[in-house]
Amino acid sequence: MAVRGWAMDFNWDDMRVFLAIAQTGRLSAAGRRLGVSHTTVARRLRDLEARLGIALFDNGENGLTLSEAGQVILNQARGMERAASTITDRLSAMSGRAAGRVRVGAPDGFGNAILSRLLPELLQNEPDLEVELVPVPITHKLWRRDVDIAISLDRPERGRLIMRKLTDYDLRLYAGAGFWDRHGRAQPTALEDLKTLPFVGYIDDLLYTPELDFNRILMPGLRIVYKAATVKAQVDAVAANVGLGVLPCFMADDDLVPVLPDDIRFTRTYWLLYPEDYRDLERIRRVAGFIHTRVQAMSDVMAYRG
């Protein structure tokens, strides 16, 4: 694997383009991350590969993936990224400010119902920060820097991560206000009464953690008439009396009716994670600390209030 003129052509601007493509797998997504057009990204990549005399990416069904040569330079490119980020971070910290971009990935329910309200408050007091809130994909890849901070339902057993428990939260089985009248049924008094009722739930192959597979845990063979990739869509379906659904209590408004709340109880935990090598970055500490402090103070909101 011969690489032509690498020492001469290696520079940070090249690596920013290279890393953006490696992290997103798409020229268009890399362009959005860098604030340029996808044609500019494509041209920069072609120029870089031409100077090096080797392809850095392979084109596949799921987008661009690193070639053997791309894998070789990935860690060094990340090292340049960390160095540049640390310089900017420390200079801003000397003036008492936190500056730069922080991308936070969170499950849709927590992101839409909690973080979407909290993070704008942070920016009122931290005007030099740029915060991005994105939904956590099927598997968030902190190691690929898809996100800087991840909110997760799974507690990793390995990896060089800073991990802090955010909060426990309760879930209950809910029905819409008109569900029982619509289906001509009285409220159930036992689990067995649920067998013939319609349910809503997650799409099986888009369920990013078994922690959310509530219907299967509740009772095998339930009749699931509506599936959605997001919990917000499930909340809307339950409110429309389409079916029963296990929902986070912090997303269930007063129009939803708990079903057998003493018998059907779930508790899950949100964890805050970020790479260990981000430990000393002021902007990461500032955003992570804000999220942790504010969410820890919301334990009453996250619990079932029967």
Beta strands, then each sheet from edge to edge (+ up, - down):
strand 1: 57-60
strand 2: 63-66
strand 3: 100-106
strand 4: 129-135
strand 5: 149-152
strand 6: 161-175
strand 7: 198-202
strand 8: 223-228
strand 9: 245-248
strand 10: 257-258
strand 11: 266-275
sheet 1: 1+ 2-
sheet 2: 4+ 3+ 5+ 11- 6+ 9-
sheet 3: 4+ 3+ 5+ 11- 6+ 10-
sheet 4: 7+ 8+
end
